[in-house]
Amino acid sequence: MSLWRVLLCIIFPPLAVVDKGCGSVLIVLLLTIAGWIPGVLAALIINNKSRY
């Protein structure tokens, strides 16, 4: 994961997971609305998962 993606996860989590699919964006958006820290953690976890 690049430094740009990590900064995007911290600043605006839903935008960081746009390329992962609609479900991921919705989950991160709801968690960000509920609290900023859960949204950031979810975005970091989703972006850290490798695609195999």
N, C-alpha and C positions, 0 to 999 in steps of 0.2 A: 504494500500500500504506500502510495507516494505521500510526501509531506503536504502537497496541495489537497489531497483527499482527506487527510487527517484534520487540517485546518477547516475545511468545508464541513466536516462532521461536527466540529466544535462550534462553528459560527452558525450554521443553518443545517441541522441534521437531515430534514426531508430532501433537500436539494442534493445531498451527498449520495442518496440511494436511488435516484431517479432511474439509473440504468439497470437496477436490479429487479424492477417490475413494479406493477401497481400495488400489489399486496404489501410489499416492503415499504413503499412510500406511505401508504395508509397507516400501517402499524407505527412507523416512526413519527408520523404527523400526530397521531393520537397520543403517543407517549410524550412528545414534545409539548403538546398542549397541557397534558397532565402535570408535567414538570420537565424542566430543561435537561436535568441530569439523566433521567431515564431515556430521553430521546437521543442524547449524545451517546450513551452507552449502547443503545440498540443500533444506532448508525455505525458505530465502530465495530461492533460484533458482526453485523451484516456485511460490511465492507471487508472485514478480515477473513471471512469464509472463502476458501479457495474453491474454484469450479473444476471439478473432475468429471 
